[in-house]
């Protein structure tokens, strides 16, 4: 496993990071979730990403339980705040000081740790003054409950405003967590250059487009049993956003000869592709079974030559969202 620095900080994270959205506490049973976490540790993954809202807090509990007994100093644990969890009260949402502090304490309790390595704003809150949000994050950093601060799906402008305030308050935003894959490249024109300038890395979610870029969804064929596309607890709706786009599964199948030429699986090629971007510190990969992690982690050893990067663009053409 290779490690990369997260933004302009001294924190090193595994370039393949394990995330538990839609799986822990939902699609997969707890023993499979634990087996996935242990498989991730065995292959050298040290960085784990979750959120208070995943499976309505249960994902944090499952991850905390699965990591019990591990040496805390050898792990990087990331979580997020924004959406309501549990019973909905009028203050149980957004990035007010009240919600941030209450959510942070709940996350630490569920994860069974005194601090998280990275605490992230899951979305931007247009209703709360940004000063209030950044002040609350700064206090968590000073209290040692969050070692570093990140954001997720913020625009370039929002990131710049947040970084300016954070710097004035004596801390920094070091990461941005956006969706990024061969099929979804909206961060390239603005978010990436802004973050490069401000010393912020990307930790990118759905690098396999939720499994679609593994090539397992074939045109006209039944959906593979047990896949996210058959998960009626929530996953299916998300995968359909890709599968329902005209011509997309056909174009993805056309990537297979390129993966064959590289001697790797399509899933590995999708992960290696995001890691070629210098501003990406980690591919945030999900898994519904341990074998997927063992396969996916090998992407860390792959470099895709420039000529094949161009062929990937030619094959995908206008199915890419930019
Ligand atoms: P991926 O694109 O990595 O999709 C993971 C899913 O793909 C797995 O659960 C599995 O689903 C399938 N898969 C994985 N490996 C293989 C393989 N080798 N062959 C075939 N299928 C495979 O990412 P996710 O969408 O899961 O997102 C990853 C993480 O990103 C999340 O856990 C979360 O931490 C973060 N995230 C953050 C968001 C944000 O707003 N900040 C939003 C969404 C995610 P199956 O087997 O069921 O088909």
Boltz pocket constraint, residues with backbone or C-beta under 6 A from the ligand:
constraints:
  - pocket:
      binder: B
      contacts: [[A, 18], [A, 19], [A, 20], [A, 21], [A, 22], [A, 23], [A, 49], [A, 50], [A, 122], [A, 152], [A, 153], [A, 177], [A, 178], [A, 204], [A, 205], [A, 206], [A, 207], [A, 208], [A, 209], [A, 210], [A, 211], [A, 212], [A, 214], [A, 216], [A, 226], [A, 227], [A, 228], [A, 229], [A, 267], [A, 284], [A, 285], [A, 286], [A, 287], [A, 288], [A, 289], [A, 291], [A, 292], [A, 293], [A, 295], [A, 296]]
      max_distance: 6.0
